[in-house]
């Protein structure tokens, strides 16, 4: 499991105000199969976004697209 550095474009945690980070290349079971995923998590309370499968987006651009979707999900706030 790799923990990325805090991204400056991530908002604070909506639950506790803690610092968020993008977790990359995390191994998870999705529909019974082991795959790599990425998601945003709070360092303080461990709240996180849904997991975005890296393989789903193709080989060359999978990381960038999955990371973009995870960041968008984290930064989405109810008004």
N, C-alpha and C positions, 0 to 999 in steps of 0.2 A: 504494500500500500504506500503510495507516494502522496505526501501532503504538500500542495503547492504553497507558494508564498501568498500572503494576503494581496488580493487584487484591489487596486485603488478604485476601480469602477464598480465595486460591490457595495451596496448599502449596508448599514448596520442591521443586525438581527431584528426583525419586527417583534419578537417576543421579549427579548432581554436587552437589546441594544448592543450585544456583543459583536466582536470582530468576526467577519465571514472570510472563508477561503474556498478556493476551488480545489476539490479533491479529484485528481486525475488517475486514470488507469487502475481503478479499484476493481478487484475481482468480485463478482456477484453472480448469484444464480437467478437467471431470468427465464421463466417458463421451463424450468428443469434443466437448463444448460448453463454451464459456466461461461461467462463473457466478461469483457472489460467495460466499465461504465465510468461516467464522470458525474459529479453533482457538487452543489455548494452546501457547505456546512458551517454552523456557528461554532466557534472555539469554546464559548462559555456554556451554552445549554444544549449543544449538539442537535439543534433543529436543522433540518436539511430539506433540500428540494427533492423532487422525484429523481430517479436515476435515468440517465440518458445513455443508451447503448452506443459504444464507439463504432462497432462493426456495421451498424445500421446505415451509416452515412458514406460508406465506401472507403477505400484504402488511403487515398491521397489527402482528402480533406476531412476525414472523420473527426479528428480531434477538434479542429476549429469550429465546426458546425455544432458538435455536441456541447462544447464549452460555451458557445454563444447562447444556445438554448437554455443551458443550466443557469447562466448569469441572468438571462431575461426572466426566467421563472423566479429566481431569488429576488430580483429587484421589482417585481410586480407587486403593487400595493393596492389595497382597496381604498377608494377615496371616500 
